[in-house]
């Protein structure tokens, strides 16, 4: 995996996150926290889980494992967005510092259940992005269940198409 591929994967991940959060901005606090039948108790709980899992992986990468975040500290979308942008800065800096030469480096860690594992940084980053994609789909379903507007497409191909349009719009560049 090259540095450009790492950056593209992170760019996609946070682009899709921002689309999800933009849809959540329209929710009332009651809608954000209301109980809905899914993997987690509410839209907030699902969104916090996505960020919390990413934070757990980030803490492992830095050699300082932490537990999952609790949802109580996130009463609204703004507080979630703020914390997630701070996490994004750390994750991006980590992978910029790591670089393509070290992406296959394996580290040993314990799951949240205490089980020992070993994975490469590439595998873990791909997992973080895939895991978020799975749960963003759940958020979309939950939004449909309460009858509100869902996020714009967060499909990877939609991201690639948007990038190509942006690049084509730059004078002197071809898509």
Secondary structure, DSSP 8 states (H G I E B T S, - for coil): --HHHHHHHHHHHHHHHHHHHHHHTTS-HHHHHS--SSSSSSHHHHHHHHHHHHHHHHHHHTT-------STT-SSHHHHHHHHHHHHHHHHHHHHHH-GGGTT-EEEEE-TTS-EEEEEHHHHHHHHHHHHHHHHHHHHHHHHHTT----S---HHHHHHHHHHHHHTSTT---
